[in-house]
Amino acid sequence: MRSSNARLSITLATVLITAGACGGSEPPVPPVATPTLTLSYERAPAGSPLELTYKFVVADGATFAEDYRVFMHVVDADEERMWSDDHNPPIPTSQWKPGQTIEYQRTIFVPVFPYIGNATINMGLHALKPQSSGEQTRLPLGGEDVGQRAYRVARLELLPQTENLFTIFKDGWHQAELAGDSGGVEWQWTKKEATLAFKNPRKDTVFYLDLDSPIARYVGGQQVRVLVGSQTVDEFSLGPDQQLLRKIKITPAQLGEGEMAEIRISADKAIVPALTPEAASKDPRELGVRVFHAFVDPR
């Protein structure tokens, strides 16, 4: 009987040693960097701009054999992704050095999404090219890992679009258009001039104007002015295949004393594509500039 028990003890000991050597947990992979994300606002209505400050503190001894892409996912209370701000960092990761701090800013506009409430933001770094399995390699980072090397970096409360300043696309605007193959990107063409009317906030305000000019190739570029009343508050050139985001500061004095105020966008040139042979189009509209976002922000 003692011989049988001895053999059992030896067998159990062998199993435990083998499990410890082969089946134990892998040692944790050290993080290559620690990410943080700072938002200009912790509460944001749909359609409003958000300034994002991305920051990566590179770990001592970290090396990057290739360039990786930043992913940023905004998820709802059920951890379902609503939208993303995936992008290549301005300094490629192959150039990041141990101990270096990489910091940069980006501006996004909160999509008009059918969700109101608390959201969280997850970040990470993934390879540009997928593996043979179709999956993209993700790097280990410092912070709260919510799974699959995605790291929680911020929280955001999403508010209804009605929380924004009351604004009317008044004269000189065509109907909104949606690019079905480009992730829900929406724009509105102006005529040669277009006017926005809005409730006067009577405080310092920033006017965000995100635009391009597909017609610039036919007219040799455009000169665009932004006016509040008769005052020019911004003026710039717009060339072919050039999208600009202008952040225009407006003072209470420029807004005046009325209950409503107006901003006018004026292009020096416009075309009617149907009357422009090079455009090869039957579009009969007068087209000035193409506007993706025109937002008056008094926050």
TIPAKE-977339 format. One record per residue (C-alpha): x, y, z; residue number from 1. Coordinates in nm, 3 decimals. Layout:
X_Y_Z_NUM
...
//
This chain:
0.000_0.000_0.000_1
0.284_0.238_0.090_2
0.449_0.154_-0.244_3
0.132_0.249_-0.432_4
0.103_0.581_-0.246_5
0.469_0.660_-0.316_6
0.421_0.601_-0.688_7
0.111_0.828_-0.683_8
0.305_1.105_-0.506_9
0.588_1.085_-0.758_10
0.339_1.100_-1.047_11
0.159_1.406_-0.904_12
0.489_1.583_-0.843_13
0.595_1.517_-1.200_14
0.264_1.659_-1.333_15
0.298_1.973_-1.122_16
0.658_2.035_-1.230_17
0.566_1.984_-1.596_18
0.269_2.221_-1.567_19
0.485_2.483_-1.406_20
0.747_2.456_-1.680_21
0.520_2.433_-1.987_22
0.170_2.547_-1.898_23
0.233_2.850_-1.680_24
0.141_3.203_-1.782_25
0.377_3.382_-2.016_26
0.577_3.663_-1.858_27
0.418_4.001_-1.935_28
0.557_4.182_-2.237_29
0.691_4.523_-2.131_30
0.503_4.823_-2.276_31
0.676_5.017_-2.551_32
0.500_5.344_-2.457_33
0.229_5.489_-2.235_34
-0.053_5.675_-2.414_35
-0.276_5.954_-2.285_36
-0.550_6.156_-2.453_37
-0.667_6.498_-2.337_38
-1.000_6.640_-2.461_39
-1.084_7.007_-2.486_40
-1.429_6.926_-2.340_41
-1.557_6.637_-2.132_42
-1.914_6.700_-2.254_43
-1.979_6.751_-2.625_44
-2.296_6.782_-2.834_45
-2.329_6.596_-3.162_46
-2.173_6.795_-3.446_47
-1.945_7.003_-3.221_48
-1.565_7.022_-3.255_49
-1.328_6.854_-3.012_50
-0.960_6.935_-2.981_51
-0.766_6.616_-2.900_52
-0.415_6.612_-2.756_53
-0.246_6.277_-2.815_54
0.059_6.190_-2.607_55
0.290_5.889_-2.603_56
0.575_5.857_-2.354_57
0.816_5.608_-2.509_58
0.954_5.350_-2.266_59
1.325_5.322_-2.190_60
1.475_5.058_-2.415_61
1.179_5.052_-2.653_62
1.245_5.001_-3.025_63
1.009_5.000_-3.323_64
1.104_4.783_-3.618_65
0.838_4.939_-3.840_66
0.580_5.217_-3.853_67
0.258_5.162_-3.657_68
-0.076_5.337_-3.685_69
-0.266_5.496_-3.396_70
-0.619_5.371_-3.344_71
-0.870_5.565_-3.137_72
-1.216_5.417_-3.084_73
-1.512_5.582_-2.912_74
-1.738_5.317_-2.759_75
-2.078_5.337_-2.594_76
-2.186_5.201_-2.255_77
-2.210_4.850_-2.408_78
-1.855_4.872_-2.544_79
-1.987_4.898_-2.901_80
-1.771_5.112_-3.127_81
-1.945_5.428_-3.254_82
-1.669_5.604_-3.444_83
-1.292_5.625_-3.477_84
-1.006_5.868_-3.529_85
-0.747_5.623_-3.664_86
-0.443_5.800_-3.810_87
-0.070_5.791_-3.868_88
0.119_5.993_-3.605_89
0.302_6.300_-3.740_90
0.636_6.143_-3.639_91
0.645_5.780_-3.765_92
0.695_5.527_-3.485_93
1.014_5.398_-3.653_94
1.167_5.734_-3.554_95
1.052_5.727_-3.189_96
1.339_5.713_-2.938_97
1.350_5.564_-2.586_98
1.240_5.818_-2.326_99
1.099_6.055_-2.589_100
0.757_6.219_-2.550_101
0.549_6.234_-2.868_102
0.269_6.492_-2.842_103
0.041_6.640_-3.108_104
-0.310_6.776_-3.157_105
-0.596_6.686_-3.386_106
-0.942_6.840_-3.432_107
-1.244_6.619_-3.487_108
-1.616_6.689_-3.513_109
-1.843_6.468_-3.304_110
-2.052_6.269_-3.552_111
-2.428_6.311_-3.544_112
-2.481_5.966_-3.397_113
-2.800_5.819_-3.247_114
-2.656_5.785_-2.897_115
-2.673_6.017_-2.596_116
-2.486_5.936_-2.276_117
-2.148_5.829_-2.145_118
-1.879_5.702_-2.378_119
-1.521_5.588_-2.331_120
-1.223_5.626_-2.560_121
-0.974_5.346_-2.623_122
-0.637_5.380_-2.795_123
-0.355_5.166_-2.920_124
-0.095_5.107_-3.190_125
-0.139_4.852_-3.467_126
0.074_4.740_-3.761_127
0.002_4.890_-4.101_128
0.003_4.551_-4.272_129
-0.215_4.263_-4.143_130
-0.075_3.920_-4.069_131
-0.147_3.620_-4.292_132
-0.445_3.548_-4.063_133
-0.589_3.890_-4.148_134
-0.531_4.023_-3.795_135
-0.322_4.332_-3.728_136
-0.042_4.312_-3.475_137
-0.093_4.544_-3.178_138
0.182_4.666_-2.950_139
0.175_4.641_-2.570_140
0.129_4.980_-2.405_141
0.111_5.105_-2.049_142
-0.232_5.172_-1.895_143
-0.572_5.008_-1.854_144
-0.594_4.727_-2.109_145
-0.961_4.666_-2.197_146
-0.873_4.368_-2.416_147
-0.678_4.297_-2.734_148
-0.424_4.563_-2.643_149
-0.671_4.850_-2.656_150
-0.617_5.095_-2.368_151
-0.878_5.316_-2.206_152
-0.755_5.675_-2.207_153
-1.055_5.908_-2.166_154
-1.426_5.943_-2.101_155
-1.674_6.165_-2.282_156
-2.038_6.255_-2.227_157
-2.226_6.287_-2.554_158
-2.505_6.545_-2.563_159
-2.787_6.601_-2.815_160
-2.723_6.827_-3.113_161
-2.982_7.072_-2.978_162
-2.726_7.176_-2.713_163
-2.532_7.359_-2.985_164
-2.579_7.727_-3.063_165
-2.893_7.781_-3.274_166
-2.769_7.822_-3.633_167
-2.944_7.860_-3.970_168
-2.784_7.790_-4.307_169
-2.949_8.093_-4.459_170
-2.878_8.214_-4.814_171
-2.644_8.066_-5.074_172
-2.636_7.702_-4.961_173
-2.720_7.392_-5.164_174
-2.868_7.079_-5.011_175
-2.639_6.857_-4.805_176
-2.477_6.565_-4.986_177
-2.346_6.238_-4.845_178
-2.060_6.031_-4.986_179
-2.187_5.678_-4.947_180
-1.845_5.521_-4.994_181
-1.643_5.738_-4.756_182
-1.764_5.662_-4.406_183
-2.060_5.896_-4.392_184
-1.872_6.213_-4.493_185
-2.121_6.495_-4.557_186
-2.082_6.837_-4.720_187
-2.272_7.133_-4.855_188
-2.177_7.337_-5.158_189
-2.207_7.713_-5.135_190
-2.287_7.949_-5.417_191
-2.038_8.230_-5.474_192
-2.155_8.367_-5.140_193
-2.331_8.194_-4.850_194
-2.460_8.320_-4.516_195
-2.490_8.159_-4.172_196
-2.725_8.317_-3.919_197
-2.702_8.228_-3.550_198
-2.813_8.342_-3.208_199
-2.568_8.605_-3.090_200
-2.372_8.456_-2.796_201
-2.231_8.801_-2.703_202
-1.898_8.647_-2.606_203
-1.569_8.545_-2.764_204
-1.643_8.284_-3.028_205
-1.452_8.055_-3.263_206
-1.587_7.985_-3.610_207
-1.470_7.647_-3.743_208
-1.474_7.634_-4.122_209
-1.370_7.302_-4.282_210
-1.374_7.325_-4.661_211
-1.215_7.248_-4.996_212
-1.262_7.352_-5.359_213
-1.299_7.083_-5.625_214
-1.365_7.362_-5.877_215
-1.030_7.532_-5.809_216
-0.866_7.333_-6.090_217
-1.101_7.501_-6.339_218
-1.056_7.857_-6.214_219
-0.688_7.862_-6.114_220
-0.758_7.864_-5.739_221
-0.987_8.078_-5.528_222
-0.958_8.357_-5.275_223
-1.205_8.316_-4.988_224
-1.313_8.581_-4.741_225
-1.508_8.530_-4.418_226
-1.705_8.837_-4.305_227
-1.903_8.927_-3.995_228
-2.125_9.212_-4.105_229
-1.896_9.428_-4.319_230
-1.577_9.322_-4.135_231
-1.342_9.067_-4.289_232
-1.235_8.832_-4.009_233
-1.036_8.589_-4.226_234
-0.905_8.568_-4.582_235
-0.715_8.284_-4.748_236
-0.633_8.110_-5.076_237
-0.780_7.773_-5.166_238
-0.613_7.557_-5.429_239
-0.704_7.230_-5.601_240
-0.710_6.914_-5.385_241
-0.656_7.122_-5.071_242
-0.880_7.080_-4.767_243
-0.843_7.346_-4.497_244
-0.972_7.378_-4.142_245
-0.984_7.744_-4.040_246
-1.035_7.837_-3.674_247
-1.146_8.199_-3.682_248
-1.170_8.402_-3.361_249
-1.458_8.649_-3.342_250
-1.500_8.909_-3.068_251
-1.827_9.030_-2.910_252
-1.771_9.371_-3.070_253
-1.757_9.211_-3.415_254
-2.079_9.019_-3.344_255
-2.266_9.338_-3.263_256
-2.566_9.394_-3.040_257
-2.843_9.220_-3.234_258
-3.026_8.909_-3.118_259
-2.896_8.730_-3.426_260
-2.555_8.758_-3.596_261
-2.439_8.651_-3.941_262
-2.123_8.513_-4.098_263
-2.076_8.538_-4.474_264
-1.845_8.312_-4.678_265
-1.745_8.478_-5.003_266
-1.543_8.319_-5.286_267
-1.400_8.540_-5.559_268
-1.487_8.281_-5.826_269
-1.765_8.030_-5.886_270
-1.868_7.809_-6.178_271
-2.175_7.643_-6.321_272
-2.041_7.297_-6.415_273
-2.297_7.254_-6.696_274
-2.156_7.571_-6.856_275
-1.791_7.476_-6.797_276
-1.676_7.232_-7.070_277
-1.371_7.113_-6.874_278
-1.598_6.997_-6.590_279
-1.777_6.749_-6.818_280
-2.087_6.775_-6.599_281
-2.455_6.853_-6.639_282
-2.480_7.007_-6.292_283
-2.671_7.337_-6.337_284
-2.589_7.478_-5.992_285
-2.361_7.769_-5.918_286
-2.077_7.624_-5.709_287
-1.842_7.820_-5.489_288
-1.668_7.613_-5.218_289
-1.749_7.276_-5.062_290
-1.802_7.297_-4.684_291
-1.774_6.993_-4.458_292
-1.822_7.176_-4.129_293
-1.930_7.532_-4.049_294
-1.965_7.559_-3.672_295
-1.998_7.862_-3.446_296
-1.853_7.768_-3.106_297
-1.897_8.009_-2.811_298
-1.790_7.752_-2.546_299
//
